[in-house]
Amino acid sequence: MSRQLHLLAFGHVPGALTGAWRLPEVATDRRSLLQRTIDTARVAEAGLLDAIFFADGLNFGPAGTWPHKTPDDFEPLTTAAALSTVTERLGLVVTGSSQFQAPYNLARQLLSLDNLTGGRAGWNLVTSFAQAAADNFGTRGVVAHDDRYRQAEETLEVVRALWDSLEEDAVIADAERGIFLDVSKVHRADHHGEHFDVTGPLGARRSPQGQPVIFQAGSSTAGTDFAARHADAIFTGHPTFERAQEFYGRITGQARDAGRTHLPIVTPGLSFVVGSTDEEARRIEEHLAEAFIPEYQAAWLQEVDIDVTGYPLDGPVPLDRFASASEKHHTALAGYRHIAEGSATLREFLYRTISAFGFRVVGSPERIADEIQHWYEDGAADGFILQAAVVPDQLEQFTQHVVPILQQRGLFRREYAGDTLRSHLGIPAPANRYTAAR
Ligand SMILES: Cc1cc2nc3c(=O)[nH]c(=O)nc-3n(C[C@H](O)[C@H](O)[C@H](O)COP(=O)(O)O)c2cc1C
């Protein structure tokens, strides 16, 4: 299959802009948060996007953020299940922690979602860096970084073994004999490792796409090593084309070295403001900026060991309040430093960090399409995760005005080629290990 651009959208309401709830058009909107989430998924599907994506930090964030937050932190898996009933083709990618969830539960929930959605589920496997998340699970401190990846490795091994419990043709449904399953095609995981002992089998049939798609976002040495070997698709975030291109070359090189024939898809974050002209986009940007809450953002950054709370917003960025580049937040810190160096004031820095997971473009549909094409054709990305400031509004501007340009240029699909997330992403279904061994 020829190479194809992939577009996913963040599904969190009311959007990626902290303080989006203050915008008059949001504050006076009578839709419930659930309805706004549903509308966002529908816009994503009408725009033929590959998937909608839900991140998850397993905590409510630093206390300094609480006064400014909306309690819309829906749990990703249940949200995706609800959205599956109002969409037909759109992929649904949910974050699940290898650190705090038992592999059996993860395997069961994700394969259930995959079956219930006709093969549209993806798992964003995270190792959960936040101390505040650890505090919610009764663990005494965050497990050391590289140990988290060792555990992630074993979690994924167990989950995949459980997903292989039933071979494709295990179901025979012989009503006459009362035999539903051919037990020679049902397998226990019988896993005994450093962190887990799991017997299995998992009583769920193979999904229409074989198995859920694995997404990963590691950026440290251990993280990229893990992603290069295991991920079907890789989330990442870079403030400049050059950094993204370097990352893309490195991670696909690592995947090749690991012997992978089907290379992972790399999708950096793209934060955008689209208007009919560059001038209009700038006006919309000014309007959005009025809702921004710098105090929220300063408090939020404490989570990645940057503590600039209490410093004058119109003064310089206090760079000595940034942790030295730790493995813990490797790429994030590098990205924030880059932003800090180009910001005249702390206020400007804080505003620009709302798109820290990615590149930011403010402009006409053509300008945004040009950037996408440049990154895609010049080796920096296979696609993007769209982080609209306000959803569904800004996402809809994108699907209505940028997507048609990408289609005209032959970069993006004009219709879905299949019904599963794997078919959108062009990723083959993995063979069941027992079937393959026959
Ligand atoms: C687009 C994107 C989305 C992410 N979503 C989550 C998330 O939902 N939950 C989470 O705990 N971490 C999330 N992360 C953080 C990564 O899982 C990872 O911890 C981070 O990139 C640092 O990499 P490292 O763990 O290899 O140091 C995300 C990262 C990116 C770039």
The ligand as an SDF file (V2000), in Angstrom:
LIG
                    3D

 31 33  0  0  0  0  0  0  0  0999 V2000
    1.2090   12.9110   22.6430 C   0  0  0  0  0  0  0  0  0  0  0  0
    1.5770   12.3370   23.9770 C   0  0  0  0  0  0  0  0  0  0  0  0
    0.5740   11.8380   24.7870 C   0  0  0  0  0  0  0  0  0  0  0  0
    0.8760   11.3080   26.0480 C   0  0  0  0  0  0  0  0  0  0  0  0
   -0.1250   10.8340   26.8250 N   0  0  0  0  0  0  0  0  0  0  0  0
    0.1540   10.3800   28.0690 C   0  0  0  0  0  0  0  0  0  0  0  0
   -0.8900    9.9340   28.9010 C   0  0  0  0  0  0  0  0  0  0  0  0
   -2.0420    9.9430   28.5320 O   0  0  0  0  0  0  0  0  0  0  0  0
   -0.5720    9.4910   30.1550 N   0  0  0  0  0  0  0  0  0  0  0  0
    0.7180    9.4540   30.6100 C   0  0  0  0  0  0  0  0  0  0  0  0
    0.9300    9.0240   31.7500 O   0  0  0  0  0  0  0  0  0  0  0  0
    1.7400    9.8620   29.8280 N   0  0  0  0  0  0  0  0  0  0  0  0
    1.4790   10.3400   28.5740 C   0  0  0  0  0  0  0  0  0  0  0  0
    2.5030   10.7900   27.7810 N   0  0  0  0  0  0  0  0  0  0  0  0
    3.8670   10.7500   28.3180 C   0  0  0  0  0  0  0  0  0  0  0  0
    4.6040    9.5330   27.7980 C   0  0  0  0  0  0  0  0  0  0  0  0
    3.9260    8.3530   28.1330 O   0  0  0  0  0  0  0  0  0  0  0  0
    6.0230    9.4690   28.3340 C   0  0  0  0  0  0  0  0  0  0  0  0
    6.0210    9.2780   29.7390 O   0  0  0  0  0  0  0  0  0  0  0  0
    6.7850   10.7100   28.0480 C   0  0  0  0  0  0  0  0  0  0  0  0
    6.7620   10.9390   26.6690 O   0  0  0  0  0  0  0  0  0  0  0  0
    8.2310   10.6090   28.5360 C   0  0  0  0  0  0  0  0  0  0  0  0
    8.8800    9.5310   27.9480 O   0  0  0  0  0  0  0  0  0  0  0  0
    9.7160    8.5380   28.8260 P   0  0  0  0  0  0  0  0  0  0  0  0
    8.7690    7.9020   29.7940 O   0  0  0  0  0  0  0  0  0  0  0  0
   10.3330    7.5530   27.8810 O   0  0  0  0  0  0  0  0  0  0  0  0
   10.7350    9.3790   29.5460 O   0  0  0  0  0  0  0  0  0  0  0  0
    2.2230   11.2990   26.5120 C   0  0  0  0  0  0  0  0  0  0  0  0
    3.2300   11.8080   25.6900 C   0  0  0  0  0  0  0  0  0  0  0  0
    2.9300   12.3230   24.4350 C   0  0  0  0  0  0  0  0  0  0  0  0
    4.0560   12.8630   23.6030 C   0  0  0  0  0  0  0  0  0  0  0  0
  1  2  1  0
  2  3  1  0
  2 30  2  0
  3  4  2  0
  4  5  1  0
  4 28  1  0
  5  6  2  0
  6  7  1  0
  6 13  1  0
  7  8  2  0
  7  9  1  0
  9 10  1  0
 10 11  2  0
 10 12  1  0
 12 13  2  0
 13 14  1  0
 14 15  1  0
 14 28  1  0
 15 16  1  0
 16 17  1  0
 16 18  1  0
 18 19  1  0
 18 20  1  0
 20 21  1  0
 20 22  1  0
 22 23  1  0
 23 24  1  0
 24 25  2  0
 24 26  1  0
 24 27  1  0
 28 29  2  0
 29 30  1  0
 30 31  1  0
M  END
$$$$
